[in-house]
Amino acid sequence: MPHGERHRSERIGWLRAAVLGANDGIVSTASLVVGVAAAASARQDVLIAGVAGLVAGALSMAAGEYVSVSSQADTEQADLARERHELATEPQAEEDELTGIYVRRGVEPDLARTVARQLMAKGALAAHARDELGLTEELAARPLQAALASAGTFAVGAGVPVLTILLAPATALVLSISLVSLLCLVALGATAARVGGAPMLVGAARVTIWGVLAMAATAAVGRLFGTTLG
């Protein structure tokens, strides 16, 4: 009977993208609107800043992730092309190389040779991609998917402070945005830690501390320039 064991490392790809996008959305947009609100701006001005921050941030995240993951994909394809050429021109050397990899992992030389031959007979490129290059289909770079995921999670995170602007009292925008955003950061950090198998308190503290620092800094800037230019 197959052993249905699942490891948390299987979640690392989507978990990283989701947490990074949502965390960035909350922190950057909340910090932006807190700074604008601290300058004694009207609710409409704060809302415009928040929506602009959401749109610009989501597109920036998408572009950055797409470029970054595309570079990774280009490198992967170049490595695979080189490996494909070597398999076509030097098959014995490639078999020796794969055998050596298994021997270094603790497999007996004769068995390692047998395993290398059988795997290469079934799919030589796949075997070398996995065991020599560390590339698998499941973990292959997908630029468009990464871009859409980053943009989507950023927009969701940024939606928290933007929605708070609409619902909070005009006289308490800074406090309301800060509190709601920090509560969401605590929940996000704790949830991510829980899914990843880390202590929830540590995960919550990490994102909250940086969120507090960012919002405090922009609030100070907004208050300073609002007073100076007002």
VOPAGU-2260 file (C-alpha; in pm, 1 decimal, decimal comma):
REM VOPAGU-2260
SITE   aa  ch    i         X         Y         Z
SITE  MET   A    0       0,0       0,0       0,0
SITE  PRO   A    1     148,4     340,7     -97,3
SITE  HIS   A    2     259,8     558,8     189,7
SITE  GLY   A    3      69,4     886,7     144,4
SITE  GLU   A    4     320,9    1110,7     314,5
SITE  ARG   A    5     323,9    1482,0     236,2
SITE  HIS   A    6     602,0    1722,9     320,5
SITE  ARG   A    7     574,7    2092,5     394,7
SITE  SER   A    8     854,5    2163,3     147,1
SITE  GLU   A    9     603,4    2086,8    -129,3
SITE  ARG   A   10     425,1    2410,1     -36,1
SITE  ILE   A   11     729,4    2634,1     -39,1
SITE  GLY   A   12     678,1    2769,8    -391,7
SITE  TRP   A   13     320,2    2893,3    -367,9
SITE  LEU   A   14     353,6    2977,8       3,2
SITE  ARG   A   15     648,9    3208,6     -60,9
SITE  ALA   A   16     472,0    3388,7    -347,7
SITE  ALA   A   17     144,6    3425,8    -158,0
SITE  VAL   A   18     301,0    3551,0     164,4
SITE  LEU   A   19     541,1    3785,6     -14,1
SITE  GLY   A   20     266,5    3935,2    -231,2
SITE  ALA   A   21       8,9    3981,3      44,2
SITE  ASN   A   22     263,6    4109,0     293,9
SITE  ASP   A   23     400,6    4359,8      41,7
SITE  GLY   A   24      49,2    4470,3     -46,2
SITE  ILE   A   25     -46,2    4541,5     313,0
SITE  VAL   A   26     280,1    4700,2     426,6
SITE  SER   A   27     354,7    4919,8     125,6
SITE  THR   A   28      -1,6    5040,5      68,4
SITE  ALA   A   29     -77,9    5091,3     437,5
SITE  SER   A   30     248,3    5280,1     483,0
SITE  LEU   A   31     170,9    5498,1     181,7
SITE  VAL   A   32    -180,6    5592,5     291,5
SITE  VAL   A   33     -78,0    5639,3     654,7
SITE  GLY   A   34     184,4    5887,9     538,4
SITE  VAL   A   35     -68,4    6073,1     323,4
SITE  ALA   A   36    -330,8    6069,3     600,4
SITE  ALA   A   37     -77,0    6192,8     855,9
SITE  ALA   A   38     -23,1    6499,5     637,5
SITE  ALA   A   39    -382,4    6597,2     723,1
SITE  SER   A   40    -508,7    6509,9     375,1
SITE  ALA   A   41    -878,1    6465,4     297,8
SITE  ARG   A   42   -1024,7    6113,9     279,4
SITE  GLN   A   43   -1053,9    6144,6     -99,8
SITE  ASP   A   44    -682,1    6219,9    -133,2
SITE  VAL   A   45    -591,2    5928,2      91,7
SITE  LEU   A   46    -818,1    5697,5    -109,0
SITE  ILE   A   47    -665,3    5807,4    -439,5
SITE  ALA   A   48    -318,7    5742,5    -299,1
SITE  GLY   A   49    -427,2    5398,4    -177,6
SITE  VAL   A   50    -582,1    5292,3    -508,5
SITE  ALA   A   51    -282,4    5425,7    -700,8
SITE  GLY   A   52     -51,5    5234,6    -466,8
SITE  LEU   A   53    -253,8    4916,9    -515,5
SITE  VAL   A   54    -248,4    4935,5    -895,8
SITE  ALA   A   55     115,8    5044,8    -923,9
SITE  GLY   A   56     232,0    4790,5    -666,5
SITE  ALA   A   57      45,0    4499,2    -825,1
SITE  LEU   A   58     183,3    4580,0   -1170,0
SITE  SER   A   59     531,6    4630,2   -1027,7
SITE  MET   A   60     516,5    4295,4    -848,3
SITE  ALA   A   61     394,3    4124,0   -1165,1
SITE  ALA   A   62     667,1    4280,4   -1379,2
SITE  GLY   A   63     942,5    4209,6   -1128,7
SITE  GLU   A   64     836,9    3850,3   -1073,8
SITE  TYR   A   65     794,6    3790,2   -1447,1
SITE  VAL   A   66    1141,4    3923,4   -1529,5
SITE  SER   A   67    1303,0    3737,2   -1241,4
SITE  VAL   A   68    1137,0    3402,1   -1310,3
SITE  SER   A   69    1190,1    3443,5   -1686,8
SITE  SER   A   70    1564,1    3475,7   -1621,3
SITE  GLN   A   71    1545,8    3157,7   -1414,7
SITE  ALA   A   72    1352,8    2983,8   -1693,0
SITE  ASP   A   73    1609,5    3096,0   -1951,9
SITE  THR   A   74    1890,1    2951,9   -1740,2
SITE  GLU   A   75    1702,8    2624,6   -1696,1
SITE  GLN   A   76    1640,6    2595,4   -2071,2
SITE  ALA   A   77    2005,6    2671,4   -2149,5
SITE  ASP   A   78    2117,8    2399,5   -1907,2
SITE  LEU   A   79    1873,4    2151,5   -2059,1
SITE  ALA   A   80    1988,4    2236,8   -2411,8
SITE  ARG   A   81    2349,6    2178,2   -2312,3
SITE  GLU   A   82    2258,1    1850,9   -2143,9
SITE  ARG   A   83    2061,6    1740,5   -2450,8
SITE  HIS   A   84    2364,9    1808,4   -2671,2
SITE  GLU   A   85    2597,8    1617,5   -2439,6
SITE  LEU   A   86    2363,0    1319,0   -2432,1
SITE  ALA   A   87    2359,6    1313,2   -2811,5
SITE  THR   A   88    2736,9    1346,0   -2852,0
SITE  GLU   A   89    2880,9    1179,7   -2540,5
SITE  PRO   A   90    2626,8     928,4   -2407,7
SITE  GLN   A   91    2885,0     712,4   -2229,1
SITE  ALA   A   92    3036,8    1008,6   -2047,8
SITE  GLU   A   93    2689,4    1112,9   -1937,6
SITE  GLU   A   94    2617,4     762,9   -1809,8
SITE  ASP   A   95    2945,1     770,8   -1615,4
SITE  GLU   A   96    2851,0    1108,8   -1473,7
SITE  LEU   A   97    2511,2     987,0   -1356,5
SITE  THR   A   98    2668,5     674,1   -1208,6
SITE  GLY   A   99    2913,9     889,2   -1015,5
SITE  ILE   A  100    2630,4    1096,9    -873,3
SITE  TYR   A  101    2459,1     787,1    -734,5
SITE  VAL   A  102    2786,5     649,7    -596,7
SITE  ARG   A  103    2846,4     976,5    -408,5
SITE  ARG   A  104    2499,5     942,4    -261,2
SITE  GLY   A  105    2590,4     604,7    -116,5
SITE  VAL   A  106    2482,9     354,6    -382,8
SITE  GLU   A  107    2722,0      67,1    -458,7
SITE  PRO   A  108    2907,7     121,6    -789,1
SITE  ASP   A  109    2759,9    -178,3    -974,3
SITE  LEU   A  110    2407,6     -94,6    -862,4
SITE  ALA   A  111    2464,1     273,4    -941,7
SITE  ARG   A  112    2565,7     177,2   -1296,0
SITE  THR   A  113    2254,2     -36,2   -1335,5
SITE  VAL   A  114    2028,6     238,6   -1205,2
SITE  ALA   A  115    2189,7     498,3   -1433,5
SITE  ARG   A  116    2142,8     277,2   -1738,8
SITE  GLN   A  117    1781,1     195,7   -1659,5
SITE  LEU   A  118    1689,1     558,4   -1591,3
SITE  MET   A  119    1863,1     678,4   -1905,4
SITE  ALA   A  120    1686,3     412,6   -2108,8
SITE  LYS   A  121    1353,9     539,9   -1980,1
SITE  GLY   A  122    1431,9     910,5   -2012,4
SITE  ALA   A  123    1792,7    1022,9   -2023,9
SITE  LEU   A  124    1725,0    1397,5   -2023,4
SITE  ALA   A  125    1476,5    1373,9   -1738,7
SITE  ALA   A  126    1719,7    1168,2   -1530,8
SITE  HIS   A  127    2005,7    1413,9   -1579,7
SITE  ALA   A  128    1780,6    1715,0   -1531,0
SITE  ARG   A  129    1659,5    1578,1   -1197,9
SITE  ASP   A  130    1974,3    1423,9   -1053,0
SITE  GLU   A  131    2250,0    1635,1   -1210,2
SITE  LEU   A  132    2083,6    1974,9   -1249,0
SITE  GLY   A  133    1820,8    1952,7    -974,7
SITE  LEU   A  134    1538,9    2041,2   -1216,1
SITE  THR   A  135    1193,8    1881,0   -1203,4
SITE  GLU   A  136     870,3    1949,9   -1385,2
SITE  GLU   A  137     693,9    2036,5   -1059,6
SITE  LEU   A  138     950,8    2302,7    -965,5
SITE  ALA   A  139    1012,8    2440,0   -1315,9
SITE  ALA   A  140    1006,9    2819,0   -1350,9
SITE  ARG   A  141     670,5    2950,6   -1476,6
SITE  PRO   A  142     700,5    3327,5   -1533,6
SITE  LEU   A  143     338,3    3406,8   -1619,3
SITE  GLN   A  144     202,2    3201,2   -1330,7
SITE  ALA   A  145     443,1    3369,5   -1089,0
SITE  ALA   A  146     353,6    3716,3   -1220,0
SITE  LEU   A  147     -21,3    3660,6   -1189,0
SITE  ALA   A  148      12,4    3508,0    -842,1
SITE  SER   A  149     225,4    3795,8    -714,7
SITE  ALA   A  150      -3,1    4061,3    -861,2
SITE  GLY   A  151    -314,3    3890,5    -726,7
SITE  THR   A  152    -188,2    3842,8    -372,3
SITE  PHE   A  153     -47,6    4197,4    -364,6
SITE  ALA   A  154    -385,6    4336,3    -469,5
SITE  VAL   A  155    -561,7    4134,4    -200,1
SITE  GLY   A  156    -319,9    4258,6      64,3
SITE  ALA   A  157    -338,8    4618,7     -56,9
SITE  GLY   A  158    -716,5    4597,4     -52,8
SITE  VAL   A  159    -709,5    4586,8     328,0
SITE  PRO   A  160    -594,4    4946,6     387,1
SITE  VAL   A  161    -793,6    5073,5      87,9
SITE  LEU   A  162   -1114,9    4923,2     225,4
SITE  THR   A  163   -1033,4    5062,6     568,2
SITE  ILE   A  164   -1011,9    5414,1     420,3
SITE  LEU   A  165   -1369,8    5379,6     297,4
SITE  LEU   A  166   -1509,4    5250,1     626,4
SITE  ALA   A  167   -1307,9    5423,6     898,1
SITE  PRO   A  168   -1404,8    5757,1    1056,6
SITE  ALA   A  169   -1238,9    6049,6     881,3
SITE  THR   A  170   -1097,2    6173,3    1212,4
SITE  ALA   A  171    -920,7    5844,0    1286,3
SITE  LEU   A  172    -785,1    5733,3     948,9
SITE  VAL   A  173    -423,3    5690,7    1060,3
SITE  LEU   A  174    -514,2    5489,6    1369,8
SITE  SER   A  175    -775,7    5277,4    1190,9
SITE  ILE   A  176    -555,5    5194,7     892,1
SITE  SER   A  177    -260,9    5112,8    1116,9
SITE  LEU   A  178    -457,0    4886,5    1352,9
SITE  VAL   A  179    -646,0    4697,1    1082,5
SITE  SER   A  180    -331,1    4649,2     872,6
SITE  LEU   A  181    -128,6    4529,6    1171,8
SITE  LEU   A  182    -398,9    4282,6    1272,1
SITE  CYS   A  183    -400,0    4144,7     917,7
SITE  LEU   A  184     -20,0    4120,2     923,3
SITE  VAL   A  185     -34,6    3927,4    1250,3
SITE  ALA   A  186    -290,4    3687,0    1101,2
SITE  LEU   A  187     -91,8    3654,0     777,6
SITE  GLY   A  188     237,1    3585,7     955,9
SITE  ALA   A  189      79,4    3333,9    1192,6
SITE  THR   A  190    -103,9    3153,5     912,0
SITE  ALA   A  191     207,4    3133,5     694,7
SITE  ALA   A  192     409,3    2999,4     987,1
SITE  ARG   A  193     141,2    2743,6    1065,3
SITE  VAL   A  194     126,5    2619,1     705,5
SITE  GLY   A  195     505,3    2608,8     686,9
SITE  GLY   A  196     541,3    2426,7    1020,1
SITE  ALA   A  197     715,3    2713,8    1202,5
SITE  PRO   A  198     617,0    2870,4    1539,4
SITE  MET   A  199     315,8    3095,0    1482,6
SITE  LEU   A  200     433,0    3360,5    1728,1
SITE  VAL   A  201     765,3    3398,6    1549,7
SITE  GLY   A  202     597,3    3422,5    1210,3
SITE  ALA   A  203     351,1    3684,2    1332,1
SITE  ALA   A  204     622,0    3887,8    1503,2
SITE  ARG   A  205     844,7    3897,6    1194,5
SITE  VAL   A  206     594,4    4064,8     963,6
SITE  THR   A  207     437,9    4281,3    1235,1
SITE  ILE   A  208     764,8    4440,0    1344,7
SITE  TRP   A  209     852,8    4542,4     991,3
SITE  GLY   A  210     498,4    4666,4     933,4
SITE  VAL   A  211     514,3    4885,0    1245,4
SITE  LEU   A  212     849,9    5030,9    1142,1
SITE  ALA   A  213     731,1    5107,6     788,6
SITE  MET   A  214     406,6    5274,7     897,0
SITE  ALA   A  215     574,5    5469,5    1175,4
SITE  ALA   A  216     836,4    5602,3     933,4
SITE  THR   A  217     584,3    5715,4     671,3
SITE  ALA   A  218     354,8    5864,9     935,8
SITE  ALA   A  219     647,4    6070,3    1064,7
SITE  VAL   A  220     732,1    6185,6     711,3
SITE  GLY   A  221     370,0    6272,1     639,1
SITE  ARG   A  222     332,2    6464,5     964,0
SITE  LEU   A  223     658,7    6651,0     908,1
SITE  PHE   A  224     584,8    6758,1     551,2
SITE  GLY   A  225     218,0    6822,4     626,9
SITE  THR   A  226     317,4    7062,1     900,8
SITE  THR   A  227     599,8    7221,1     702,1
SITE  LEU   A  228     404,7    7274,6     380,9
SITE  GLY   A  229      62,9    7334,2     530,9
